[in-house]
Amino acid sequence: MGLTIREAVETDWEEAGRICYEAFAALADRHGFPHDFPTVAAAAEPIRRMINHPGFYSVVAEEDGRLLGSNFMDERSIISAIGPISVDPGAQNRQIGRLLMQAALERANDRGAAGVRLLQIAYHNRSLSLYAKLGMDVRASFAAMHGEPIRVAMPGYAVRAASPEDEPSCNALCMRVHGHGRAAEVHEAIVAGDAMVVEHLGRITGYTTGITYFTHSVAETNDDLRALIAAAPDYGTPGFLVPLANADLFRWCLEHGLRVFFVLNMMTIGLYQEPRGAYMPSVGY
Ligand SMILES: CC(C)(COP(=O)(O)OP(=O)(O)OC[C@H]1O[C@@H](n2cnc3c(N)ncnc32)[C@H](O)[C@@H]1OP(=O)(O)O)[C@@H](O)C(=O)NCCC(=O)NCCS
């Protein structure tokens, strides 16, 4: 039996997690960067959750009963977000990554997604070239920033946990800044207790689903984003994603002692609008 691409099933998560950890670790070691996923479990656990989440499309590559790679796509909004994709280090450069990407892009096309996006680690020439060959355009670059939480006071900007009543305001803000909503992510983050809003002059001027690598934030201004960042208890690693084009926010993070973990590029196909406000993407978009 040759190579097949099939939808992932629950029992794939451990092996897919191991491959994901090793693929990213080998890549980071080759370039002298720290590991994105510190342990196998840190890679495998999100994969288990994605395989079991109805809002994600999960595929694996298999050859003679052996798993060789996997790819995941978040389908919770009209924009689909790909990642993480990984191929066993011993099987890379054999077009398996191309097949896994094509499976996701075909699926997005079949479902009528308005666009597909991902964030790509900038030092990986192969993934950059592969995605560009598949039609994806580089739109912006981001620094993953980590370190001790910035605990500065932002007078006039009140940050609090988001409640279900805040969802319409958050979704309207996202629509205004990005031209599309991310309602399912906002809802899940509120239910999980991870979402925060900032209020300024008596109204909601920003929200975050968490100041981490896996979550996103949208705000009217950089001051709203600063207030959300300053109120977060922990950023994790690789950390939250600051648009490099937002030099003011990037420099503020540096001045407050945060460190750059690595730089990523956002790549897109389909609907894309230059953001009309302040924002920080998740590793998906
Ligand atoms: C990224 C990854 C999934 C790609 O899978 P792969 O099976 O190794 O890649 P493929 O062989 O399918 O495709 C590589 C393509 O890039 C091209 N390529 C590779 N290096 C290149 C370079 N330096 N310049 C230009 N093109 C290059 C190859 O020619 C090939 O193109 P083709 O399909 O038109 O022949 C895999 O390398 C991986 O797991 N990397 C580690 C984890 C990772 O970085 N994931 C992505 C995070 S954004």
The ligand as an SDF file (V2000), in Angstrom:
LIG
                    3D

 48 50  0  0  0  0  0  0  0  0999 V2000
    7.0500   22.1280    6.5030 C   0  0  0  0  0  0  0  0  0  0  0  0
    6.8780   20.6550    6.2140 C   0  0  0  0  0  0  0  0  0  0  0  0
    5.5240   20.2190    6.7150 C   0  0  0  0  0  0  0  0  0  0  0  0
    6.9420   20.4610    4.6990 C   0  0  0  0  0  0  0  0  0  0  0  0
    6.7900   19.0960    4.3980 O   0  0  0  0  0  0  0  0  0  0  0  0
    7.7980   18.3150    3.4060 P   0  0  0  0  0  0  0  0  0  0  0  0
    7.1680   17.0000    3.1370 O   0  0  0  0  0  0  0  0  0  0  0  0
    9.1590   18.3370    3.9740 O   0  0  0  0  0  0  0  0  0  0  0  0
    7.7820   19.2730    2.1170 O   0  0  0  0  0  0  0  0  0  0  0  0
    7.4890   18.8980    0.6020 P   0  0  0  0  0  0  0  0  0  0  0  0
    8.5160   17.9390    0.1410 O   0  0  0  0  0  0  0  0  0  0  0  0
    6.0690   18.4860    0.4140 O   0  0  0  0  0  0  0  0  0  0  0  0
    7.5920   20.3350   -0.1020 O   0  0  0  0  0  0  0  0  0  0  0  0
    8.6890   21.1400   -0.0280 C   0  0  0  0  0  0  0  0  0  0  0  0
    8.6550   22.0820   -1.2140 C   0  0  0  0  0  0  0  0  0  0  0  0
    9.4760   23.2110   -0.9250 O   0  0  0  0  0  0  0  0  0  0  0  0
   10.5160   23.3020   -1.8840 C   0  0  0  0  0  0  0  0  0  0  0  0
   11.6640   23.8140   -1.1880 N   0  0  0  0  0  0  0  0  0  0  0  0
   12.3000   23.2550   -0.1090 C   0  0  0  0  0  0  0  0  0  0  0  0
   13.3040   24.0560    0.2850 N   0  0  0  0  0  0  0  0  0  0  0  0
   13.2860   25.1420   -0.5340 C   0  0  0  0  0  0  0  0  0  0  0  0
   14.0630   26.3320   -0.6050 C   0  0  0  0  0  0  0  0  0  0  0  0
   15.0550   26.5590    0.2450 N   0  0  0  0  0  0  0  0  0  0  0  0
   13.7610   27.2260   -1.5800 N   0  0  0  0  0  0  0  0  0  0  0  0
   12.7450   27.0100   -2.4400 C   0  0  0  0  0  0  0  0  0  0  0  0
   11.9740   25.8960   -2.4200 N   0  0  0  0  0  0  0  0  0  0  0  0
   12.2480   24.9770   -1.4720 C   0  0  0  0  0  0  0  0  0  0  0  0
   10.6620   21.9010   -2.4310 C   0  0  0  0  0  0  0  0  0  0  0  0
   11.2390   21.9380   -3.6970 O   0  0  0  0  0  0  0  0  0  0  0  0
    9.2040   21.4460   -2.4570 C   0  0  0  0  0  0  0  0  0  0  0  0
    8.5190   22.0260   -3.5430 O   0  0  0  0  0  0  0  0  0  0  0  0
    7.6690   21.1260   -4.5860 P   0  0  0  0  0  0  0  0  0  0  0  0
    6.5580   20.5040   -3.7940 O   0  0  0  0  0  0  0  0  0  0  0  0
    7.1650   22.0870   -5.5850 O   0  0  0  0  0  0  0  0  0  0  0  0
    8.6320   20.1220   -5.1100 O   0  0  0  0  0  0  0  0  0  0  0  0
    7.9810   19.7970    6.8850 C   0  0  0  0  0  0  0  0  0  0  0  0
    9.2190   20.1760    6.3770 O   0  0  0  0  0  0  0  0  0  0  0  0
    8.0200   19.8900    8.3950 C   0  0  0  0  0  0  0  0  0  0  0  0
    7.4020   19.0910    9.0960 O   0  0  0  0  0  0  0  0  0  0  0  0
    8.8060   20.8330    8.9450 N   0  0  0  0  0  0  0  0  0  0  0  0
    8.9360   20.9750   10.4030 C   0  0  0  0  0  0  0  0  0  0  0  0
    7.6810   21.5180   11.0300 C   0  0  0  0  0  0  0  0  0  0  0  0
    7.2680   22.8390   10.4140 C   0  0  0  0  0  0  0  0  0  0  0  0
    8.0650   23.7230   10.2170 O   0  0  0  0  0  0  0  0  0  0  0  0
    5.9860   22.9820   10.0960 N   0  0  0  0  0  0  0  0  0  0  0  0
    5.4780   24.1760    9.4640 C   0  0  0  0  0  0  0  0  0  0  0  0
    5.4110   25.3050   10.3800 C   0  0  0  0  0  0  0  0  0  0  0  0
    4.8720   26.7590    9.5740 S   0  0  0  0  0  0  0  0  0  0  0  0
  1  2  1  0
  2  3  1  0
  2  4  1  0
  2 36  1  0
  4  5  1  0
  5  6  1  0
  6  7  2  0
  6  8  1  0
  6  9  1  0
  9 10  1  0
 10 11  2  0
 10 12  1  0
 10 13  1  0
 13 14  1  0
 14 15  1  0
 15 16  1  0
 15 30  1  0
 16 17  1  0
 17 18  1  0
 17 28  1  0
 18 19  1  0
 18 27  1  0
 19 20  2  0
 20 21  1  0
 21 22  1  0
 21 27  2  0
 22 23  1  0
 22 24  2  0
 24 25  1  0
 25 26  2  0
 26 27  1  0
 28 29  1  0
 28 30  1  0
 30 31  1  0
 31 32  1  0
 32 33  2  0
 32 34  1  0
 32 35  1  0
 36 37  1  0
 36 38  1  0
 38 39  2  0
 38 40  1  0
 40 41  1  0
 41 42  1  0
 42 43  1  0
 43 44  2  0
 43 45  1  0
 45 46  1  0
 46 47  1  0
 47 48  1  0
M  END
$$$$
